[in-house]
């Protein structure tokens, strides 16, 4: 079999590609800029001892319908993991371009899934679909059935993801296609590139290099975290499983507050210097996710926050 991974050279996408290659599954890696991170991905492929011939590269501008369809015409693949998305500042500063990529582009992928009879589409939505305030849901882990209206939202990105989910359900109901999506919490690891959540790498990466780090939240702030490799593994397992019981899945993994975060980092890096901003009560995200559904669905338990931080620190130091 073969899998198309759009955004396949990105932070999560590259990890998805590696997880597929570990299973000896051939991959079409599609991205807007093939050369930007290609050497980095191929270095990682060499580390795991896999054949680079299992990969084909395709330039993809997901906002261009003809470009998207050309990939579906030119390559044979069983399923698609769609991670081509405009994140961070683009959503707030250039909403027209972001809409072309995130709304029109994602809907184009839905159309191609139906037109070319693709077995499965999996894409990453976001925990930001739940809005910006845990208080809205009370003191509980948020489940996939919870919902808040747009008046509770902070990120344009999150509202775009909400529309993607709405459209996915329309395509599932109308066309009977198989589509699933995850709602990643704070995805942390090495290799983030200019996103609104760079602190999800810096919190441990800078101390690993003997640098102080300033975090944009208080020590009492809580967030739900998942290590990037585990987020990728979830997407791959959802893609490969024959039959899914649901379309929507929280990624979950572990909720920690600033006190716990600092304790973990200092356990690994005793001289770490973390500075919290006590004027910012919390990040504009929910605090906790209930992830029982996905753990049962794919029989996979993500690593602990501490083990993820150890991996992050190791990767940072290896790449210096």
N, C-alpha and C positions, 0 to 999 in steps of 0.2 A: 504494500500500500504506500501511498504518498500523501503528504499533508502540506497544504499551502499555509504559510505563516505570514500574515501581513504585519508590517511593523516589526519584522523579524530580526532587525539589527538594533532594536531598542533595548531598554533596561530589562523589561520582562520578556520581550520577544526573543532575545538572544538566549535566555535561559530555557525558554520553551523549545527552541531549536536543539539545544544540547540534550534536553530530556528525551526528545524524539530520536536523536542519533544514538543515544545509549541503548535504545530499543532496536537499532538498525533499521529505522524507518526513514525513507528518503523524504527530503524536505525541499519545497520551493520557498526560498526566502525572498519576500517582496518588501521593498522599502523605497522611500522617496530619494534617498542618497545611498546607493549601494557601496560606494567606496569609503564613506566616512568611518564606518566601524567594522568593515569586512575583515581587516587584518586582525583586529582584536578578537572577533568571533573565531577566526581560523586558528589563532593561537590557543584558544580554549578547546577547540576540537582536537588539536594535536595533543593537548594535555590528557584528554580522556581516551586517546588512542583510537579515534574513529576515522573512517575514510572520508576525506573531503569530497570525494566523488558522489557521495550520497546527497550532496547539496547542489541545487541550481539557483541562480540569482536572477531576479526580475525587477526592473525598475517600476515602481508603482506610485502614481499620483492618484490617491483614492478619490480626490475631488473630480477626476476626469472619467466620465462614464466609459468612454471608448477605451481608455487605458486599462481600466478594470476588466472590461469584457475581453480584451485581447489576452490577458493572462488566463482567463477561464477557457478561451479557445485554444491557446498555444500549449497548455500543459494539462496532463491528466493527473487528477488527485482525488482522493477519497473524501477528504474533509478539509475544513478551513478553521484556523484559529485566528480571529481578527483582532489585531492589536494596533492597527493604524489609526492614530487619534491625535488631535491637537490638544495638548494639555498646558497647564500653567498660564502664563501671561497672555498667550494668544487668545484665550477665551474671553478675557476681559478687555484686552487692548485692540483686538481685531476680530470682533464677533462675526463679521461677514465671512472672512476666510475660515474661521472656526466652524461656522455653520456648514460651509461647503464640505469641509473635511468630516466633521463629526456627525452631522445629521444627514446630508445628502449622500456623503460617502458611505456611511454605515448602511443606509437604506439601499444603496446600490448593491452592496454585498448581499443583503437579503434577497434582492431581485435575482442576482446571479445564482444563489443557492437553489431557488425555485426553477429558474430557466435551465440550468445545467444539471439538475437532479443530483445535487451533492448530498451525500449521506448525512453529514452532521456539520453544523456551524457552532463554534463556541467563541464567545467574546468576553472581554473583561468590562463589566460595568464599574460601579464604584460604591463604596459605603456612603458617599456624598448624596446619593439618592434619598437617604433618610433625613437630610437636612443638617442644620448646623448646631442643634442643641439637644443634648441628652435629656435635659429637663422635660422636653416635650413628651418623652416616653416614660419618664419616671426612673426609679432606681432598679433597672432590670436590663438584662442583655437583650438587645433588639433582635427580633426574628424576621425571617423573610416575609411574613405576613403584615409587618408593621409598615405604616405609611404616614408621611406628613406632606402637607401642601406646600406650594411654592413660597408662601409667606414665611416659611420657616427655613428657607434656603439662603445660603451665602455665596456659593460658587456657581457661576454660570455653567461651568463644567458639569456640575451635578445635575442641573436641570436638563442639560443635553443628554446625559446618560439616562435620565428618567424617560425622556422621549424615545431613546433607543430601545429601552425595555418595552415600552408601550407598543412600539412598532413590531418588535420581535414577537410579542404575544399575538398581534394581529396576523402576522405571517404564519405562525404556528396554527392558529385556528382556521385561517382561510385556506391555506395550502397544504396543511398536514406535514410540513417540513420539520426536521429535528433541529431545534436551536436551544442552546443553553448558555447561561451567562452567570458569572460570579460577581460578587460585590466586594472587591478587595478592600481590606482595612488599610492601615498604614503599612505599605510595602517597603521593607528596609533591606539594604544590602549595598554592595559596592557597584558603582557605575551609573548612578543617577546623573542626569544631564539637564541642568537649568530648569528645574521644576519648582512649583510652589512649595514642595515638601523636601527641599534639599537637606533640611534638618534631620530627615529620616536616614541620612547617611552620615552627616557631619557629627551627630551626637557621639559617635564612637570613632569615626574615621579621623577626625582632627586630633583627639587624644591619642590615637594610635601613632600619630606622627609628632607627638609631644607638643601639640598646639592646644590652646584654650578654645572652648566652643561656647558660643552664646545661643541659648535656646529660646524661642519665641513663646514661652508659656511658663507658668508657675510650677513649683514642685508638686502642687496638689492637683495639677492637671492629669487626667487619665486619657489614654488612647489604647486602642486595640491594634496589635502589631502582628505582621506575618513576614517571615523571611522570604526573599524574592524567589529562591529556588523552590520553596514549598508552594508559593502562589503559582509558579509555572507548572509544577507537578500536578496540581489540582486541575488546571486547564487541560493538560495532556490526558489525564485519566478520564475526564469527562468526555473528551473527544474519542477515546478509544473504546469506551464501554458500549456494549451492544445496545442496551436499552436503558434509558434514564427515567426515573420516577418523577422528576421535577425539571423545570426549566431554569429556576432561580436558586442561587446558592450563596449564602454568606461564606466568605473565606475564613473568618474568625482568626484566630489562634489564641493569643494571650493578651489580656489587658494589664497594663502596668501604669502606675503613676510616676511622677517625676522623682520621688524619693526612691522607688524601686529601680527606676532606670539608672539613677546615679550609682546606686549600690552595685548593680550588675556591672556597669562600666568600670567602676573602681576595683571591683573584684578581679577583673581581667587586666586593667591598667591602673595600678595603685596610685600613680601620680597624676591621674586625669584631673583636668580643671574644667568643670562644667558650671556655667553661669546661667541661672534661670531668671526670666523676667517676671517678677512677682506682680507687676502691674497688669499682666495679661492673664486673666483667670483661667482661660482654657483655649484650646484650639477650636476652630469652627467645625468640629466633627463630633459624631456620637462617641461615647466612651467604650462601649462594649457590644460585641456581636455574639449571638447564639449560633454556634457552628455545628450543632449536632447533625443537621441534615446532610451536609457534605461529607462529614467523617463517616457516616453510615453508607452513603451513596457510593463512595469510591474506596472505602476501606483504607483510609490514609489519615494518619495523625501528624500534623506539622510538628516540627521541632520546637523546643521551648525558646522563649525570648533570649535567655542566656546563651543557649547553644547557637542561636542565630548571630548574636553579637560576637561570639568567638569566631565564627566564620567570616563575618565582616572585617574584623580586625586582622585576621590572617590574610585575607585578600588584599586589604589596603597595603599591608607591609610587603607582601610579595610583589606588588605592582609599583613599588617605589625604586 
